[in-house]
Amino acid sequence: MRFSAVLTLALAASPALRAADPPKRPSKEYTIEQFLATTAIQGASFSADGRKLLFSSDASGIRNVQSIPVAGGEPSALTRSTTDTTTSVSYFPEDDRFLFTRDQGGNELNHVYVQTPAGEERDLTPGEKLKAAFVKWTRDGAAFYVRSNERDARYFDVYRYDTKTYARTPFYQDDAGYSLGDISEDGKWIAFQKINTTADSDILLWNTAAKTMTPISKHEGTATYDPAAFDPDSKWLYYLTNDGSEFTRVRRYELASGKSEDVEKADWDVEWTVFSKNGKYRLSSVNEDGRSALRVWDGRTGAAVAIPPLPEGDIGSVRVSPDEKMLAFQLDSSRSPNNLWVYAFGSKAPVRLTDTMSKAIDPDDLVEAQVVRFKSFDGMEIPNIFYKPLQASPQSKAPALVWVHGGPGGQTTRTYNAAIQYLANHGYVVLGINNRGSSGYGKSFNTADDHKHGREPLWDCVAAKKHLQSLPYVDASRVGIIGGSYGGYMVLAALAFQPEEFAVGVDIFGVSNWLRTLQSIPKWWESQRVALYKEIGDPEKDEQFLRETSPVFHTDKIRRPLIVLQGANDPRVIKPESDDIVASVKKNGVPVEYVVFPDEGHGFTKKKNQIEGWRAILAFLDKYLKGAPPAGAKAAAAS
């Protein structure tokens, strides 16, 4: 687990980089309102009769729960919150009640709710300052499990709820900070992950009758072990590991004998594996160079199940219907937002149920993302997701941005990103860097940033800037850097530690002070706290290093224009992180803009705020990056 998932393309052959490509121009330039008229959806859950699907949608301007017929038709709104983000969980196994979660203004203190067909809501996890999450249903549907940190904010206990009465009983009390993996269908076993570092973990099995915890993943060297799923017959625990290999594969552990064996391998990381209700199918996802690909297996024999080719794109939210006759999934691509699809096993093709793209936007005006790679300062190959504006050409050079993902350990993927498309549509080249430390490219690459934050990963961003400057259609004097969360930290680090490299910075709730951030991490991150210290630095043992790599202590070096966006309720990167950096940089006489949303947390979920934020970002970029280059930019371009 990371704080927050090799085909080499010759650059000269990449469609995104051919200088000889004829210049193209979009037929229309779109507003952020038009881009965000696209509906964002997530999740999928079949109703008990298999006729409907439950999912989340922000069609109302804020995320709420909707339902749509599997046979096709218009979605129906089931919740109507106007203030707090509401996320679907699951239909009940025998009727049309459903579970959902909701926090308060982005504070991430989610509660689990039930809603009846009559629209009556009930909080199943009442209380103050607690965080709860649904775990799973029992196979017979008589009960379900929920985890909650109400007893101790640091740890998540597991409770079993009666489906009919909602009466709950304690099932497991955690006093060690383990991460819950899965619960066996017979209720005899719980699989946990023990996180040692962000690149090393173990699996432990709790015997619910004997009350004993047994480690089952003894290994030498660094390796991750992650419990994925018990099979429906409670004979095997399927798990993910990269022990002895660069990439994560699927293995299984026999509960009776203790033997383990390989089940599934790929040339990339297997991201997850799950079973359908009765075990007819096992499904898994493989991270294929920044895109999730679905695999379907016979749950009994392990043989591959032939299904028709699915539409090109990234697949998620995969669910099999209770009768195991249908498959639901969501799919998006770089030019098409997430849509909900269903596939009847044995049929010729899947059917799309939703149309989420803004009616005002012609997809032909959007940019197809390309996978490109360049060599960094030390020869390490860095993978990227690249967007070239249709209007960019050697005759019409464009400004450019290095886009840094969150994490550390996140990944920029070939999925639909309205913000990137908005920037590209307005003439900005965008290079989504997967700097060293990113997931999806093997464990050696994933761990190459440990205890190096503010240094080698940042130097990859500088190499990315220099790569952009080498492209014939990029204005070498106008390259900025943009990112959110850890990516926001990289923006601030770039301006503070490489002050002559980037023309501007766009910081979206980025860390400015590692000492404070690591000391104030949410209590419910206890299972990851030590791992974060080992990855980034211990605020007690590594105080000097963290001061050296925290931009807030080096703001006197920042000389380039900066815009900062922050949610007031952010529990991860708290508002003082942004307050301090803004106040300090302003003392330098540097142009600084600051946008704060009082009703958001770590990530902006409300469309009104997304519109305000991205409108402010584009206006800032148009003024300071498209305008005259700042002093020293030409010299930086030549360096």
C-alpha positions in Angstrom: 0.0 0.0 0.0 1.3 3.5 -0.9 0.5 6.9 0.6 -3.0 6.7 -1.2 -1.5 0.8 -8.7 7.5 -2.9 -19.9 6.4 -1.9 -23.3 8.8 0.7 -24.5 7.5 3.0 -27.2 10.3 4.7 -29.2 9.7 8.4 -28.9 10.3 9.0 -32.6 7.5 6.5 -33.5 4.9 7.9 -31.0 1.9 9.5 -32.7 2.0 12.2 -30.0 5.5 13.3 -30.9 5.9 13.2 -34.7 6.9 16.6 -35.8 5.8 15.8 -39.3 2.2 15.4 -38.2 0.0 18.0 -39.9 -1.3 20.7 -37.5 -4.9 20.1 -36.4 -7.2 22.5 -34.7 -10.2 21.7 -32.6 -13.5 22.8 -34.2 -14.4 24.4 -30.9 -12.9 25.6 -27.6 -15.0 24.6 -24.6 -15.6 26.2 -21.2 -15.1 24.5 -18.0 -18.9 24.5 -17.5 -19.2 22.5 -20.7 -16.5 20.0 -19.6 -18.1 19.6 -16.2 -21.5 19.1 -17.7 -20.1 15.6 -18.2 -21.5 13.3 -15.4 -19.1 11.5 -13.1 -20.3 8.1 -12.0 -18.8 5.3 -9.9 -19.7 1.9 -8.5 -22.1 -0.9 -9.5 -24.4 -3.2 -7.6 -27.1 -5.5 -8.9 -30.5 -5.5 -7.3 -31.7 -8.8 -5.8 -33.8 -9.6 -8.9 -30.9 -8.6 -11.2 -33.1 -6.0 -13.0 -31.4 -2.8 -11.7 -28.0 -1.5 -11.0 -27.1 0.9 -8.2 -24.4 3.5 -8.7 -23.2 7.0 -7.8 -23.6 10.1 -10.0 -22.9 13.8 -9.7 -25.6 14.7 -12.2 -27.3 16.9 -9.6 -24.0 18.8 -9.0 -23.0 16.7 -6.0 -22.6 12.9 -5.8 -25.8 11.0 -5.0 -27.1 7.5 -5.4 -29.0 6.5 -8.6 -30.5 3.3 -10.1 -30.8 2.3 -13.7 -32.7 -0.7 -15.3 -30.4 -3.4 -16.7 -32.6 -3.5 -19.8 -31.9 0.2 -20.4 -33.6 3.5 -19.6 -33.1 6.7 -17.7 -31.5 6.6 -14.2 -33.6 7.3 -11.2 -32.3 9.5 -8.3 -32.5 7.6 -5.0 -30.8 10.2 -2.7 -30.9 14.0 -3.0 -28.3 15.5 -0.8 -27.4 19.0 -1.6 -24.6 19.5 0.8 -22.7 16.2 1.5 -21.2 13.7 -0.9 -23.2 10.5 -0.9 -21.8 7.2 -2.3 -23.6 4.0 -3.2 -22.5 0.8 -1.6 -24.9 -2.1 -2.4 -28.5 -3.3 -2.8 -29.7 -5.7 -0.2 -29.6 -9.4 -1.2 -33.3 -10.0 -1.0 -35.1 -6.6 -1.5 -34.7 -3.0 -2.8 -33.2 -1.5 0.4 -29.7 -0.3 -0.2 -26.6 0.8 1.7 -24.7 4.1 1.1 -22.0 6.2 2.8 -21.9 9.9 3.4 -19.3 12.2 5.1 -19.6 15.8 6.2 -18.2 18.5 4.0 -15.3 16.3 2.8 -14.0 15.4 6.2 -13.8 11.7 5.3 -15.7 10.6 8.4 -18.1 8.4 6.5 -21.0 6.7 8.1 -22.9 3.7 6.7 -26.6 4.3 6.0 -29.5 2.2 4.9 -32.4 3.6 2.8 -35.8 1.8 2.3 -37.8 1.8 -0.9 -40.0 4.4 0.7 -37.0 6.7 0.9 -36.5 6.5 4.7 -32.8 6.8 5.8 -31.2 5.4 8.9 -27.6 5.8 10.1 -26.3 2.4 11.0 -23.1 3.8 12.5 -24.3 6.8 14.6 -21.8 8.7 16.7 -19.4 11.6 16.6 -16.0 11.7 14.9 -16.1 8.1 13.7 -15.3 6.6 10.4 -17.1 3.5 9.1 -17.2 1.4 6.0 -19.1 -1.6 4.6 -17.1 -4.8 4.3 -19.3 -7.5 2.7 -22.5 -9.6 2.8 -22.6 -13.1 4.0 -23.3 -15.6 1.2 -26.8 -16.3 2.4 -27.6 -12.7 2.7 -28.7 -12.9 6.4 -26.0 -10.6 7.6 -23.3 -8.1 6.6 -20.1 -6.8 8.1 -19.1 -3.2 8.8 -15.8 -1.8 10.1 -15.7 1.2 12.4 -13.2 3.1 14.5 -15.7 4.3 17.1 -14.1 2.5 20.0 -10.6 3.8 19.2 -10.0 6.3 16.5 -6.7 4.5 15.5 -8.2 1.1 14.9 -11.1 -0.4 12.9 -13.2 -3.1 14.7 -15.5 -5.4 12.7 -19.2 -5.7 13.5 -21.7 -8.2 12.1 -25.2 -6.7 11.3 -28.4 -8.7 11.0 -30.0 -7.9 7.6 -33.5 -7.7 8.9 -33.2 -6.0 12.2 -29.9 -4.2 11.9 -28.9 -5.6 15.3 -25.1 -5.8 15.5 -22.7 -7.9 17.3 -18.9 -7.4 17.7 -17.0 -9.7 15.4 -13.4 -8.7 15.8 -11.6 -6.1 17.9 -8.4 -4.6 16.4 -5.7 -3.4 18.8 -2.7 -3.7 16.4 -3.6 -1.5 13.4 -4.1 -4.3 10.8 -5.8 -3.7 7.4 -8.8 -5.9 6.8 -8.6 -8.1 3.8 -11.6 -10.5 3.7 -13.8 -12.7 5.8 -14.5 -16.3 4.9 -18.0 -17.3 4.0 -18.2 -19.8 6.8 -17.2 -17.0 9.2 -14.3 -19.0 10.6 -11.4 -16.9 9.2 -10.5 -13.2 8.8 -7.5 -12.3 6.6 -5.5 -9.2 7.5 -2.6 -7.3 6.0 0.1 -6.1 8.3 1.9 -3.2 6.7 5.6 -3.1 7.5 6.6 -0.4 4.9 5.0 0.9 1.8 6.8 -1.9 -0.1 6.7 -4.7 2.4 3.7 -6.3 4.1 2.4 -9.7 5.5 -0.8 -11.6 5.7 -2.2 -12.9 9.0 -5.1 -15.2 9.5 -7.4 -14.8 12.5 -9.2 -18.0 13.6 -12.5 -16.7 15.0 -13.1 -19.9 17.1 -9.7 -20.3 18.6 -9.0 -16.5 18.8 -5.5 -17.0 17.3 -3.6 -15.0 14.8 -1.3 -16.8 12.4 1.2 -15.2 9.9 1.2 -17.1 6.6 3.5 -15.0 4.5 7.0 -15.6 5.9 9.5 -14.3 3.4 13.0 -13.0 3.0 13.7 -9.6 1.6 11.1 -7.0 0.6 7.8 -8.1 -0.7 4.1 -7.2 -0.5 1.4 -9.6 0.5 -2.2 -8.6 0.2 -5.2 -10.8 1.0 -7.6 -10.5 -1.9 -10.6 -13.0 -1.3 -11.6 -16.2 0.2 -13.2 -18.6 -2.3 -17.0 -19.1 -1.7 -16.4 -22.6 -0.2 -13.9 -21.3 2.4 -11.2 -23.7 1.3 -8.7 -21.2 -0.1 -7.5 -17.7 0.5 -6.5 -15.9 -2.7 -3.8 -13.3 -2.3 -1.6 -10.9 -4.2 2.2 -10.8 -3.9 5.3 -9.7 -5.6 7.6 -12.0 -3.6 10.4 -13.1 -5.8 9.3 -11.0 -8.8 8.9 -7.5 -10.0 5.2 -7.6 -10.6 2.3 -8.7 -8.4 0.7 -12.1 -9.2 -2.2 -14.1 -7.7 -1.5 -17.0 -5.4 -3.7 -19.0 -3.1 -3.3 -20.5 0.4 -5.1 -23.7 1.4 -6.7 -23.2 4.8 -6.6 -26.9 5.7 -3.1 -27.8 4.7 -1.2 -24.5 4.7 0.2 -25.0 1.2 0.4 -22.2 -1.3 0.5 -22.2 -5.1 0.5 -19.7 -8.0 -2.8 -19.0 -9.7 -2.3 -16.2 -12.1 0.7 -14.2 -13.5 1.0 -11.3 -15.9 3.8 -9.1 -17.3 2.2 -6.3 -15.3 0.7 -6.0 -11.8 -2.5 -7.9 -11.1 -4.5 -5.3 -9.2 -7.3 -7.3 -7.7 -9.1 -10.6 -7.9 -12.7 -11.5 -6.7 -15.2 -14.3 -7.0 -18.8 -14.2 -8.1 -21.4 -15.1 -5.4 -21.3 -18.8 -5.8 -17.8 -19.1 -7.3 -18.7 -19.7 -10.9 -16.3 -17.0 -12.0 -13.2 -15.4 -10.7 -12.4 -12.0 -12.1 -9.1 -10.0 -12.0 -7.7 -6.8 -13.3 -4.2 -6.2 -14.7 -2.6 -2.8 -14.9 -1.3 -2.8 -18.5 0.9 0.2 -18.9 -1.6 2.7 -17.2 -4.8 0.9 -18.2 -6.8 -1.7 -16.2 -7.7 -4.7 -18.3 -10.3 -7.3 -17.2 -9.7 -11.1 -17.1 -12.4 -13.7 -16.4 -11.7 -17.2 -15.2 -13.7 -20.3 -14.4 -13.9 -20.2 -10.6 -13.7 -24.0 -10.3 -11.2 -25.1 -13.0 -9.2 -21.9 -13.3 -9.6 -21.9 -17.1 -9.9 -18.7 -19.0 -13.5 -17.8 -19.9 -13.9 -16.5 -23.4 -15.8 -13.2 -23.6 -16.2 -10.9 -26.6 -13.6 -8.1 -26.9 -14.7 -5.2 -24.7 -14.6 -1.6 -25.8 -11.1 0.0 -25.7 -10.5 1.6 -22.3 -10.0 1.2 -18.6 -12.3 -1.1 -16.7 -13.5 -0.8 -13.1 -16.4 -1.3 -10.7 -16.8 -4.9 -11.9 -19.7 -6.9 -10.5 -21.4 -10.2 -11.4 -25.1 -10.6 -10.8 -26.4 -12.8 -8.0 -27.5 -15.4 -10.5 -24.1 -15.2 -12.2 -25.6 -14.6 -15.6 -24.6 -11.0 -16.1 -21.5 -8.8 -15.7 -21.6 -5.1 -14.9 -18.6 -2.8 -15.2 -17.7 0.8 -15.8 -15.3 1.8 -18.6 -13.6 5.0 -19.7 -10.8 6.0 -22.0 -8.8 9.2 -22.4 -11.5 10.7 -24.7 -14.6 9.2 -23.1 -15.7 9.5 -19.5 -16.9 6.6 -17.3 -20.0 4.8 -18.5 -21.9 1.8 -17.0 -22.1 -1.3 -19.1 -23.7 -4.8 -18.8 -22.7 -8.0 -20.5 -24.9 -11.2 -20.5 -22.5 -14.2 -20.4 -22.8 -16.0 -23.7 -24.1 -13.0 -25.7 -22.3 -11.3 -28.6 -21.4 -7.9 -27.0 -21.8 -5.8 -23.9 -24.5 -3.0 -23.8 -23.8 0.5 -22.6 -26.4 1.9 -20.1 -25.3 5.4 -19.6 -24.2 8.4 -21.7 -22.2 10.6 -19.5 -20.4 12.9 -21.9 -21.4 16.5 -22.0 -23.8 17.0 -24.9 -21.9 20.2 -25.7 -18.6 18.5 -26.4 -17.6 16.7 -29.6 -15.2 13.9 -28.7 -13.3 14.5 -31.9 -12.2 17.8 -30.3 -10.5 15.9 -27.5 -7.0 14.5 -27.3 -6.1 10.9 -27.3 -3.6 10.1 -24.6 -0.3 8.5 -25.6 2.2 6.5 -23.6 5.6 8.0 -24.0 8.9 7.5 -22.2 12.1 9.4 -21.7 15.4 8.9 -19.9 15.8 10.8 -16.7 19.0 12.5 -15.3 20.5 9.1 -14.3 19.3 7.1 -17.3 16.2 5.6 -15.6 13.3 5.3 -18.1 10.3 7.3 -17.0 6.8 6.4 -18.3 4.3 9.1 -19.0 0.8 9.8 -20.2 1.0 12.5 -22.9 -1.6 14.9 -24.3 -0.7 17.0 -27.4 -3.3 19.8 -28.2 -4.7 19.4 -31.6 -3.7 23.0 -32.5 0.0 22.6 -31.4 2.6 22.6 -34.2 6.1 23.9 -34.9 4.4 26.9 -36.5 2.2 27.4 -33.4 4.2 26.5 -30.4 2.2 25.7 -27.2 3.0 26.2 -23.5 3.3 23.0 -21.6 2.7 21.5 -18.1 4.3 18.7 -16.2 1.3 17.0 -14.4 2.3 15.2 -11.2 0.0 12.6 -9.6 -0.8 12.2 -5.9 0.7 9.6 -3.7 3.5 9.0 -3.2 3.0 5.8 -5.1 0.1 6.9 -7.3 -0.1 6.6 -11.1 -1.2 8.8 -13.9 -3.3 6.5 -16.2 -5.0 6.5 -19.6 -8.4 7.3 -18.1 -10.7 10.2 -18.8 -9.5 13.4 -17.0 -11.8 16.4 -17.7 -9.2 18.8 -16.2 -6.4 17.6 -18.5 -8.7 17.7 -21.5 -9.8 21.2 -20.6 -6.2 22.4 -20.5 -5.3 20.6 -23.7 -8.4 22.1 -25.4 -7.2 25.5 -24.4 -3.8 24.9 -26.0 -1.6 23.4 -23.2 0.6 20.4 -23.8 0.3 18.1 -20.7 2.7 15.4 -19.7 1.4 13.3 -16.9 4.6 12.0 -15.4 4.9 8.7 -13.6 8.1 9.6 -11.8 10.1 7.1 -9.9 8.1 5.8 -7.0 4.9 5.5 -9.1 3.0 2.2 -8.9 2.3 0.0 -11.9 5.8 -0.4 -13.2 7.3 -3.0 -10.9 8.5 -3.0 -7.3 12.0 -1.7 -8.0 10.6 1.4 -9.7 8.0 1.7 -7.0 10.6 1.9 -4.2 13.1 4.1 -6.1 11.8 7.2 -4.3 12.0 6.0 -0.7 13.6 8.6 1.5 14.4 10.7 -1.6 11.3 13.0 -1.8 12.2 16.4 -2.9 15.2 15.1 -4.7 15.3 12.2 -7.3 11.6 12.2 -8.0 11.7 16.0 -8.4 14.7 15.7 -10.7 12.6 13.4 -12.8 10.1 16.3 -13.2 13.0 18.6 -14.2 14.0 15.9 -16.8 10.4 15.9 -18.0 10.5 19.6 -18.5 13.6 19.3 -20.5 12.0 16.6 -22.6 9.1 18.9 -23.3 11.4 21.7 -24.3 12.9 19.4 -26.9 9.6 18.9 -28.7 9.3 21.1 -31.9 5.7 22.3 -31.0 6.4 23.3 -27.4 7.4 26.8 -26.4 10.6 26.0 -24.4 10.3 29.2 -22.3 6.7 28.4 -21.1 6.8 25.1 -19.1 5.0 25.0 -15.8 4.2 22.3 -13.2 0.9 21.2 -11.7 -0.2 18.6 -9.2 -2.5 17.7 -6.4 -1.8 16.3 -2.9 1.7 14.7 -3.2 1.7 16.2 -6.7 1.1 19.6 -5.1 4.1 19.0 -2.8 6.2 18.3 -6.0 5.0 21.7 -7.4 6.1 23.5 -4.2 9.3 21.6 -4.1 10.0 22.4 -7.8 9.6 26.2 -7.1 11.6 26.1 -3.9 14.4 23.6 -4.8 14.7 24.1 -8.5 13.6 27.8 -8.7 14.9 28.5 -12.2 13.3 25.5 -13.9 9.5 26.0 -14.1 7.8 29.2 -15.2 4.7 28.8 -12.9 3.3 26.4 -10.3 -0.2 25.1 -9.7 -0.5 23.6 -6.2 -3.8 21.7 -5.4 -3.8 20.9 -1.7 -0.1 20.1 -1.6 2.1 19.3 1.4 4.3 22.2 2.3 5.6 21.0 5.7 6.3 17.2 6.1 7.0 17.5 9.8 3.5 18.8 10.4 1.8 16.6 7.9 3.3 13.4 9.3 2.6 14.5 12.9 -1.1 15.3 12.1 -2.1 12.4 9.8 -5.6 11.2 10.5 -5.9 8.8 13.5 -7.5 6.1 11.3 -4.2 5.9 9.3 -2.6 4.2 12.3 -2.0 1.0 10.2 0.1 3.0 7.8 1.8 5.5 10.1 5.1 3.6 10.6 5.2 2.7 6.9 4.8 6.4 6.0 7.6 7.3 8.3 9.9 4.7 6.7 8.9 6.0 3.2 9.0 9.7 3.7 10.8 10.3 7.1 10.2 10.0 10.8 9.3 13.5 12.2 11.4 12.7 15.3 14.4 10.8 13.9 14.6 12.6 10.6 13.7 16.1 11.5 16.6 17.7 9.7 16.0 15.8 6.5 12.3 16.7 6.6 13.1 20.3 7.1 15.5 20.2 4.2 12.8 18.7 1.9 9.8 20.8 3.2 9.1 23.8 0.9 7.7 26.0 3.7 11.2 26.3 5.2 12.6 27.5 1.8 10.0 29.9 0.5 12.6 32.7 0.2 13.8 30.9 -2.9 10.4 30.9 -4.7 10.4 33.4 -7.5 7.8 32.1 -9.9 4.0 32.8 -9.9 2.0 30.3 -7.9 -1.7 29.4 -7.4 -2.9 27.3 -4.5 -6.2 25.5 -4.1 -7.3 24.1 -0.7 -10.3 22.4 0.9 -11.0 23.8 4.4 -12.0 20.4 5.8 -9.1 18.4 4.3 -8.0 15.8 7.0 -4.9 14.7 5.1 -3.3 17.9 3.9 -4.7 20.4 6.5 -5.4 24.0 5.5 -2.4 25.5 7.5 -0.2 23.7 4.9 -1.5 26.0 2.2 -2.0 29.1 4.5 1.6 29.1 5.4 3.0 28.6 1.9 0.8 31.4 0.5 1.7 33.9 3.3 5.4 33.1 3.0 5.6 33.4 -0.8 3.7 36.6 -0.8 6.5 38.2 1.3 8.8 37.6 -1.8 6.6 39.9 -3.9 5.8 36.9 -6.1 2.3 36.7 -7.6 0.3 34.3 -5.5 -3.4 33.4 -5.9 -5.3 31.4 -3.2 -8.6 29.6 -3.6 -10.2 28.0 -0.5 -13.4 25.9 -0.6 -15.1 25.9 2.9 -17.2 22.8 2.0 -14.5 20.5 0.6 -11.9 18.1 1.8 -9.1 16.3 0.1 -10.4 16.5 -3.4 -13.2 18.7 -4.8 -16.4 16.8 -5.3 -19.0 19.6 -5.9 -19.3 20.8 -9.5 -19.7 24.4 -8.4 -16.3 24.2 -6.7 -14.7 22.3 -9.6 -15.9 25.0 -12.0 -14.6 27.8 -9.8 -11.3 26.1 -9.2 -10.4 25.2 -12.8 -11.6 28.5 -14.1 -9.2 30.1 -11.7 -6.4 27.8 -12.8 -6.9 28.5 -16.5 -7.0 32.2 -15.9 -3.8 32.0 -13.9 -2.1 30.0 -16.6 -3.3 32.2 -19.4 -1.9 35.2 -17.5 1.4 33.9 -16.3 2.3 31.0 -18.7 0.8 32.0 -22.0 1.8 35.6 -21.4 5.3 37.0 -21.5 7.9 34.6 -20.0 9.0 35.5 -16.5 12.5 36.8 -15.9 15.1 34.1 -16.4 12.8 31.7 -18.3 14.9 32.0 -21.5 18.0 31.1 -19.6 16.2 28.2 -18.0 15.0 27.0 -21.3 18.5 26.8 -22.6 19.9 25.0 -19.5 
